[in-house]
Amino acid sequence: MIIRIVISLCFAVVKAAAHQHFAVGIDDANSNHVPDAGELLRFAEGNPEATVFRLLARPVGQRCGGHYMLDESPRTLFPADAFSLIVQSDGQYEIAGDHHPATGSWIWAEIVSVSGPPGSRFGFWESGANTPSLSLPANGEVQNAAFVLSEGMDDPGEDPLGHIHGRAWTADVPGDYVVGIRLVDRSTSGPGGGPWHQPSRTYLFRFSAGPSFQPRIIHAGNQVTLTWPSRMGIWNGGGQTGVVFRILRSTRPDGGWQPVGSVTGTTADTISFIDSQAPAGASFYRLAYDWTAP
């Protein structure tokens, strides 16, 4: 018996628990514990380059449905991956950070590069958004991809503080992504009417969207067992129990697909489906789960 598999992810389109904070501050070059004009921005607390952030599939009917997604919602798998980008306060609204930016600085983040699978897009949804707030093609030129981190405004007396929650990072194709993010000060109250601080270096954030769904195949007689990764974004609340995979079979690769069963993903490493009535000749299989276009 000849067994062939066709993977078809039907790309079709799906508050906060403990999570990491990466806090923007300054590089205190002269060690005087004062945010001097011209000093560079940096992540003064936390190291985003030390982690690979996992984006898990989000089913239809939920926010960001149809994307691989990471937000601050509690989840069973990789619960420590969630993060927020924040800015240290100068002491007006919170306890002053040890390396806070200057009063009057207005801190933004710029996405300067995105690499990922061919044809993919990466971005995020702001809190409450029903469509991507920023969606960037991988492996292409990135322009004007900036988002604010400070919660105030461009004003010489403003606290640079920023502690914004609710952004959901998403990708639309499984695989690995590397996103270059630079910290910038867009204030105009610094020396000469420009910013107080110089931009940071580019930090490389690594995201892994997946899993991929290439199954292992075992066949004996007319029985075929398909086994594939099961980690499909199981959530700790809201009644979400996993993504439902539909298994379709045909005797040819170009059509004639018929459903032969379904199985629900779990937090286990793998999941299996047994086709106990596989045809004696060539068989082609397709795994599908329901997404809709973003």
C-alpha positions as CSV (number, residue, x, y, z in Angstrom):
1,M,0.0,0.0,0.0
2,I,1.3,3.4,-0.9
3,I,0.8,6.2,1.6
4,R,1.2,9.8,0.8
5,I,0.5,12.8,3.0
6,V,-0.6,16.3,1.9
7,I,-0.6,18.9,4.7
8,S,-3.2,21.6,4.2
9,L,-3.5,24.1,6.9
10,C,-6.7,25.7,5.9
11,F,-5.5,29.3,6.2
12,A,-8.6,30.5,6.5
13,V,-9.4,32.8,9.7
14,V,-9.5,32.3,14.7
15,K,-6.3,39.8,31.4
16,A,-3.1,39.4,32.2
17,A,-1.3,36.8,34.3
18,A,2.3,37.1,35.5
19,H,4.6,38.0,32.5
20,Q,7.9,39.5,31.8
21,H,8.7,43.3,31.7
22,F,11.5,44.7,29.6
23,A,12.1,48.2,30.9
24,V,13.6,51.0,28.9
25,G,16.2,53.1,30.6
26,I,19.5,54.8,29.7
27,D,23.1,53.8,29.4
28,D,24.5,55.9,32.3
29,A,27.9,56.3,30.5
30,N,29.5,58.5,33.2
31,S,28.0,56.7,36.1
32,N,26.6,59.8,37.7
33,H,23.1,58.3,38.2
34,V,21.6,61.2,36.2
35,P,19.9,60.8,32.7
36,D,22.2,63.2,30.8
37,A,21.3,64.6,27.4
38,G,22.8,62.5,24.6
39,E,23.0,59.2,26.6
40,L,21.8,56.1,24.7
41,L,18.6,54.3,25.4
42,R,18.7,50.6,26.3
43,F,16.8,47.9,28.1
44,A,17.8,48.6,31.7
45,E,15.8,45.8,33.1
46,G,15.4,42.4,31.5
47,N,17.0,40.9,28.4
48,P,14.7,40.2,25.5
49,E,17.5,38.5,23.6
50,A,17.7,35.7,26.1
51,T,14.3,34.2,25.3
52,V,12.6,32.6,22.4
53,F,9.0,33.6,22.5
54,R,6.4,31.0,21.4
55,L,3.4,32.1,19.3
56,L,0.7,29.5,19.5
57,A,-2.3,29.0,17.2
58,R,-5.5,30.9,18.2
59,P,-8.7,29.4,17.0
60,V,-11.6,31.0,15.2
61,G,-13.9,33.1,17.3
62,Q,-11.2,34.5,19.6
63,R,-9.2,37.6,19.4
64,C,-6.4,37.2,16.9
65,G,-8.1,34.1,15.7
66,G,-6.3,32.6,12.7
67,H,-2.9,33.7,13.8
68,Y,-0.1,32.3,15.8
69,M,-0.2,34.5,18.8
70,L,1.3,35.6,22.1
71,D,-0.4,38.0,24.5
72,E,-0.7,38.3,28.2
73,S,-3.5,35.8,28.7
74,P,-2.8,32.8,30.9
75,R,-2.0,29.7,29.0
76,T,-1.0,26.2,29.8
77,L,1.9,26.0,27.4
78,F,4.9,28.3,27.8
79,P,3.2,30.5,30.5
80,A,6.3,32.6,31.1
81,D,6.7,33.8,27.5
82,A,4.3,36.8,27.7
83,F,5.9,40.2,28.0
84,S,5.4,43.9,27.9
85,L,7.8,46.7,26.9
86,I,7.7,49.4,29.5
87,V,9.7,52.6,30.4
88,Q,11.1,53.5,33.7
89,S,9.5,56.4,35.6
90,D,11.3,59.5,36.6
91,G,9.4,59.4,39.9
92,Q,6.4,61.5,39.1
93,Y,4.0,58.6,38.9
94,E,5.9,55.5,40.0
95,I,9.1,55.0,42.0
96,A,12.0,56.3,40.0
97,G,13.9,53.7,38.0
98,D,17.6,53.4,38.6
99,H,18.3,54.3,35.0
100,H,15.2,56.2,34.0
101,P,15.2,58.4,30.8
102,A,15.2,62.1,31.2
103,T,12.1,64.1,32.2
104,G,10.6,65.3,28.9
105,S,11.8,62.3,26.9
106,W,9.1,60.5,24.8
107,I,10.0,56.9,24.2
108,W,9.0,54.8,21.2
109,A,10.0,51.5,19.7
110,E,10.8,51.0,16.1
111,I,10.7,47.7,14.3
112,V,13.5,48.0,11.8
113,S,13.7,44.4,10.4
114,V,11.6,41.3,10.2
115,S,12.9,37.9,9.0
116,G,10.8,34.8,8.8
117,P,9.3,32.2,6.5
118,P,8.8,33.3,2.9
119,G,5.4,35.0,2.3
120,S,4.8,35.5,6.0
121,R,3.7,38.5,8.0
122,F,4.5,39.5,11.6
123,G,3.0,42.2,13.8
124,F,0.8,42.9,16.7
125,W,-2.7,43.9,17.7
126,E,-3.2,46.7,20.3
127,S,-5.6,46.0,23.2
128,G,-9.1,45.9,21.9
129,A,-8.2,45.9,18.2
130,N,-10.1,43.6,15.9
131,T,-7.5,43.8,13.1
132,P,-3.7,43.9,13.2
133,S,-2.5,47.3,14.4
134,L,0.8,46.6,12.6
135,S,1.4,43.9,10.1
136,L,4.8,43.6,8.3
137,P,6.0,41.3,5.5
138,A,9.0,39.2,6.5
139,N,12.3,39.5,4.6
140,G,11.4,42.9,3.1
141,E,12.1,46.5,3.7
142,V,10.5,47.9,6.9
143,Q,9.3,51.5,6.9
144,N,7.5,53.6,9.5
145,A,6.9,50.7,11.9
146,A,7.0,52.5,15.2
147,F,4.8,52.3,18.3
148,V,4.7,54.4,21.4
149,L,5.9,53.1,24.8
150,S,5.6,56.2,27.0
151,E,2.1,57.0,28.2
152,G,2.4,60.8,28.3
153,M,3.1,63.2,25.5
154,D,6.0,65.3,24.0
155,D,6.3,67.8,26.8
156,P,9.4,69.1,28.7
157,G,7.9,68.2,32.1
158,E,6.5,64.8,31.2
159,D,7.4,61.6,33.0
160,P,8.8,59.2,30.4
161,L,6.9,56.4,32.2
162,G,5.2,53.7,30.0
163,H,3.4,50.6,31.2
164,I,1.0,49.6,28.4
165,H,-0.6,46.2,28.5
166,G,-2.6,44.3,26.0
167,R,-0.5,44.0,22.8
168,A,-0.8,40.7,21.1
169,W,2.1,39.6,18.9
170,T,1.1,37.6,15.9
171,A,2.4,35.8,12.8
172,D,0.4,34.1,10.0
173,V,2.8,31.3,9.0
174,P,4.5,28.7,11.2
175,G,8.3,29.0,11.6
176,D,11.0,31.1,13.2
177,Y,11.0,34.9,13.1
178,V,13.7,37.4,14.1
179,V,12.5,40.9,14.7
180,G,14.9,43.9,15.1
181,I,13.6,46.5,17.6
182,R,15.3,49.8,18.3
183,L,14.4,52.2,21.1
184,V,14.1,55.9,20.2
185,D,13.3,59.2,21.9
186,R,10.9,61.3,19.8
187,S,10.8,64.3,22.1
188,T,11.5,67.8,20.9
189,S,12.4,69.4,24.2
190,G,16.0,68.3,24.4
191,P,19.1,70.3,23.4
192,G,18.5,72.2,20.1
193,G,14.8,71.2,20.0
194,G,15.7,67.5,19.5
195,P,15.5,64.4,21.6
196,W,17.0,64.0,25.0
197,H,18.5,60.6,24.2
198,Q,20.2,58.8,21.3
199,P,18.6,55.6,19.9
200,S,19.5,52.3,21.4
201,R,21.2,49.5,19.4
202,T,18.9,47.1,17.6
203,Y,17.7,44.3,19.8
204,L,16.9,41.0,18.2
205,F,13.6,39.4,19.4
206,R,13.2,35.8,18.5
207,F,9.8,34.3,18.0
208,S,8.8,30.7,17.1
209,A,5.4,30.2,15.6
210,G,4.1,26.7,15.4
211,P,4.2,23.9,15.5
212,S,4.5,22.6,12.0
213,F,2.3,19.6,11.2
214,Q,4.4,17.1,9.2
215,P,3.1,13.8,10.6
216,R,4.8,10.6,11.2
217,I,3.2,7.7,9.4
218,I,2.9,4.1,10.4
219,H,0.8,1.7,8.3
220,A,0.0,-2.0,8.7
221,G,-2.4,-3.7,6.3
222,N,-5.4,-1.3,5.9
223,Q,-4.6,0.6,9.1
224,V,-2.8,3.9,9.0
225,T,-1.7,5.9,12.1
226,L,-0.9,9.6,11.7
227,T,1.0,11.3,14.5
228,W,1.9,15.0,14.7
229,P,2.7,17.8,17.2
230,S,-0.3,18.6,19.4
231,R,0.7,21.8,21.1
232,M,-2.0,24.0,19.8
233,G,-2.5,26.9,22.2
234,I,-4.5,25.4,25.1
235,W,-5.8,28.1,27.4
236,N,-6.4,28.1,31.1
237,G,-9.8,29.8,30.8
238,G,-12.7,30.6,28.6
239,G,-13.6,27.0,27.9
240,Q,-11.0,26.7,25.2
241,T,-10.0,23.0,25.0
242,G,-7.8,23.0,21.9
243,V,-7.8,23.2,18.1
244,V,-9.9,20.6,16.3
245,F,-8.0,18.9,13.5
246,R,-10.0,17.4,10.6
247,I,-8.5,14.5,8.8
248,L,-9.4,14.2,5.1
249,R,-8.5,11.3,2.8
250,S,-8.4,10.8,-1.0
251,T,-7.1,8.3,-3.5
252,R,-5.5,11.1,-5.5
253,P,-3.6,14.2,-4.6
254,D,-5.5,16.8,-6.6
255,G,-9.1,16.4,-5.2
256,G,-11.8,14.1,-4.0
257,W,-11.1,14.8,-0.3
258,Q,-13.5,13.1,2.1
259,P,-13.6,13.5,5.9
260,V,-12.6,10.4,7.8
261,G,-12.5,11.8,11.3
262,S,-11.4,14.6,13.7
263,V,-9.3,14.9,16.8
264,T,-8.8,17.8,19.3
265,G,-5.3,19.1,20.1
266,T,-4.1,18.9,23.7
267,T,-1.0,20.0,25.7
268,A,0.6,16.6,25.0
269,D,3.7,16.6,22.8
270,T,1.9,14.7,20.1
271,I,-1.5,13.5,19.0
272,S,-2.5,10.6,16.8
273,F,-5.3,9.5,14.5
274,I,-5.9,6.0,13.3
275,D,-7.6,5.3,10.0
276,S,-8.7,1.7,10.3
277,Q,-10.3,1.6,6.9
278,A,-7.5,2.9,4.6
279,P,-7.8,1.9,1.0
280,A,-5.7,-0.9,-0.3
281,G,-4.1,1.3,-3.0
282,A,-2.5,4.7,-2.7
283,S,-3.9,7.0,0.0
284,F,-3.4,10.7,0.4
285,Y,-4.2,12.5,3.7
286,R,-4.8,16.2,4.6
287,L,-4.8,17.7,8.0
288,A,-7.0,20.8,8.3
289,Y,-8.1,23.2,11.0
290,D,-10.3,26.2,10.6
291,W,-8.8,29.6,10.2
292,T,-10.1,32.6,8.4
293,A,-8.2,35.4,6.6
294,P,-7.1,38.1,9.0
